[in-house]
Amino acid sequence: MIETQSHQKVRRGRLFPEIQWTEDQKHLYRDNLENHHQRCRVIFERLQPELIKNHYNWFMAVDSESGDYFIDQNEEVVTQMCLQKHPNAIPFIFLINETGVAGKI
């Protein structure tokens, strides 16, 4: 049997070494993400009691800038619905149940 050798060079290290975030940039990103989540969470908690009756375990995408929300049984569909109306939005996805998340911790 003939053994073949790979001549491909194995790369080690960062994927994008030119991108180096400072600690301040990392904290700012985390803070913005947390603020975005909190704005979306307020909208979800306001609508949750009504939606849980008819749409239990469906997905809900929330746009924090406009306050719009979209619901569907499929997570990909609900994300696409949100992005069609708000192309630059970063939707936050909730599962319509008691906790808003899927799975157990």
C-alpha positions as CSV (number, residue, x, y, z in Angstrom):
1,M,0.0,0.0,0.0
2,I,1.3,3.4,-0.9
3,E,1.2,6.0,1.9
4,T,0.6,9.6,0.9
5,Q,2.0,12.5,2.7
6,S,0.3,15.8,3.1
7,H,2.3,18.8,2.1
8,Q,-0.2,21.2,3.6
9,K,1.3,23.5,6.2
10,V,-0.4,23.3,9.6
11,R,-1.3,26.7,10.8
12,R,-1.3,27.5,14.5
13,G,-2.4,30.6,16.3
14,R,-5.2,33.1,15.8
15,L,-7.5,33.0,12.8
16,F,-7.2,36.8,12.3
17,P,-4.0,37.9,14.0
18,E,-4.5,41.5,12.7
19,I,-7.6,41.8,15.0
20,Q,-6.4,42.5,18.5
21,W,-9.0,43.8,20.9
22,T,-8.0,45.7,24.0
23,E,-9.6,45.0,27.3
24,D,-11.7,48.2,27.0
25,Q,-13.0,47.1,23.6
26,K,-14.0,43.7,25.0
27,H,-15.8,45.3,28.0
28,L,-17.6,47.8,25.7
29,Y,-18.7,44.9,23.4
30,R,-20.0,42.9,26.4
31,D,-21.8,45.9,27.8
32,N,-23.5,46.6,24.5
33,L,-24.5,43.0,24.2
34,E,-26.0,43.0,27.7
35,N,-27.9,46.3,27.1
36,H,-29.3,44.8,23.9
37,H,-30.4,41.7,25.7
38,Q,-32.0,43.7,28.5
39,R,-34.0,45.8,26.1
40,C,-35.2,42.7,24.2
41,R,-36.0,40.9,27.5
42,V,-38.3,43.7,28.6
43,I,-40.3,43.3,25.4
44,F,-40.4,39.5,25.7
45,E,-41.6,39.6,29.4
46,R,-44.3,42.1,28.5
47,L,-45.7,39.8,25.8
48,Q,-44.9,36.4,27.3
49,P,-48.1,35.8,29.3
50,E,-50.3,36.3,26.3
51,L,-48.1,34.4,23.8
52,I,-47.5,31.4,26.0
53,K,-51.2,30.5,25.8
54,N,-51.3,29.8,22.0
55,H,-47.6,29.7,21.0
56,Y,-45.9,27.5,23.6
57,N,-42.4,26.5,22.6
58,W,-42.4,28.7,19.5
59,F,-39.6,31.1,18.8
60,M,-39.7,34.8,19.1
61,A,-37.2,37.2,17.5
62,V,-37.1,40.7,19.0
63,D,-35.5,43.8,17.5
64,S,-34.5,46.1,20.4
65,E,-34.3,49.3,18.2
66,S,-37.8,49.2,16.8
67,G,-39.5,47.1,19.4
68,D,-40.9,44.8,16.7
69,Y,-41.1,41.1,17.3
70,F,-41.8,38.1,15.1
71,I,-43.0,34.6,16.1
72,D,-42.8,31.2,14.3
73,Q,-42.3,27.5,15.1
74,N,-39.0,27.5,13.2
75,E,-36.0,29.5,14.6
76,E,-34.5,30.1,11.1
77,V,-37.8,31.4,9.7
78,V,-38.4,33.8,12.6
79,T,-34.8,35.2,12.2
80,Q,-35.3,35.7,8.4
81,M,-38.7,37.4,9.1
82,C,-36.9,39.9,11.3
83,L,-34.0,40.5,9.0
84,Q,-36.3,41.1,6.0
85,K,-38.0,43.9,7.8
86,H,-34.9,45.2,9.6
87,P,-31.8,44.2,7.5
88,N,-29.2,45.8,9.9
89,A,-30.9,44.5,13.0
90,I,-29.3,42.0,15.4
91,P,-32.4,40.0,16.6
92,F,-32.4,38.4,20.0
93,I,-34.2,35.0,19.9
94,F,-36.3,33.7,22.8
95,L,-38.3,30.5,23.2
96,I,-41.8,31.2,24.3
97,N,-42.0,29.3,27.5
98,E,-41.7,30.1,31.2
99,T,-38.0,31.0,31.1
100,G,-37.5,32.2,27.5
101,V,-34.7,29.7,26.9
102,A,-34.5,26.2,25.6
103,G,-32.9,23.3,27.6
104,K,-31.9,22.9,31.2
105,I,-28.9,24.1,33.1
